[in-house]
Amino acid sequence: MTTESLLILRAVARRDDEAFSALVRMHQAKIRAYLLRLCRDPDLADDMAQETFLTAFRKLQSFKGTGNFSGWLFSIAHNSFLQHLRKSKRRTEVTEQYGRQQEFHADYYEDISEEQIDLEQALQQLNPDETSTITLCHSFGFSHQEASDILDMPLGSVKSNISRGKTKLKQLLATSKDLEEAS
Amino acid sequence: MNDDTDFEQLDALLARPATPADRGFSERVVLRAGKSQRTRRYLFLAMGLCWFVLMFVAASPQAIYADLMTLAQSLETISLRNTVSDQIEFATSAARQLPYSTATLLLLALAALGNLAKMAIRA
């Protein structure tokens, strides 16, 4: 049994705060990085991440334990993002924002290289489906099938979003490299 | 540089996502989780207390009967009855004036009854 499984058991069976705290520390960076890539606002990303963990804590007993705990958390986080979009009733505005350059918050990260800043900025130019599929499969190691389950998206759409998103990213990164060289 | 190399470089870069700094995030979440758990516990205790109070009240039927009598007296039953009869009178006279079939009138009567029920609930 892995440490994570033991912590989940402890958090479920005994409502153990320490076990829950360890689970939060274990997963917070990935969940926050994922949500920031989607919403591009550090405060909002943190709020949604907090909501994600609190929902997970409330529903911990419904987690079957057979699947991937991390995947379960990502699906809660993604639903929280979608809920935010619906709530704000500004879906069109938010969608229009994609493709526009946003202010980049390098101080949000522990340690970030120039290359990673370029990547994060390029990811801001993609649409949410492309960003989420690429992040789940290429940054956090989920398979296409797992991403399809997390996002509740057909497998074919996951693959096409990744392919389209990566082509865009490649072009965007090449452009930013050209610009750096020219300056 | 060919396409494959570019994609390999991109994959390598994507595989090293920047990590957000914790900056007290975990602590805040655990604190909030503990708080909501405590709130739920207090709510549960309060509900339990209410249940006990109800049990005590139910244990004495005579006291409940007296309470119900007081409640019945406090309700304005006469004004409610007047409103109901006014509604019925209005509905039937209106129905007689309209050139509708019996089925339509029946539907209208049903609607009026629904209206009456709503008023009774409000009263």
Interface residues (C-beta under 8 A of the other chain):
Chain A: R15 D17 F20 S21 V24 R25 Q28 A29 K30 R32 A33 L36 P42 D46 A49 Q50 F53 L54 F57 R58 Y108 Y109 E110 D111 I112 S113 E115 Q116 I117 L119 E120 I134 T135 H138 S139 F140 G141 K166 L169 K170 L173 A174
Chain B: D6 F7 L10 D11 L13 L14 A15 R16 P17 A18 T19 P20 A21 D22 F25 S26 E27 R28 V29 V30 R32 A33 G34 S36 Q37
